[in-house]
Amino acid sequence: MAGPAALPRSSGELVFHDTWEQRVFAIAVSLCEQGHYPWDAFRERLIAEIDAAHEDPWHPDPGAPGYYEHWLAALEKVLAETGLAPPANTR
C-alpha cells in the first residue's frame, strides 16, 4: 500500500509497537486471504479512517490515534459491513 495507508516500515521491515498491532494486522490479512472481503475494501476503509482523523503527518499529535488504531477501526467497520461481526456500537 502507498499513500496514507502505507504500512509503517523501518529498513524495509514492518514496525509494530505492541503485540496487539501485530495481531490486528494478521487478522485483517488472514480474513482477506480467506476470501471474507476484498483487500481493496479494507484499504479504502483504512484510508477513510486516516483521512477522517485530519492528522498532519508532518506534525503528528502524540495523543492522536496511531496507525494501527486506524487499522483496527477500519477492520471493525469492514467486519460489520460484511456481517462477520456486529457493529462496534451494538456490543
Secondary structure, DSSP 4 states (H G I P E B T S, - for coil): --GGGPPPEETTEE--SSHHHHHHHHHHHHHHHTTSS-HHHHHHHHHHHHHHTT--TTS--TTS--HHHHHHHHHHHHHHHHTSS--GGG-
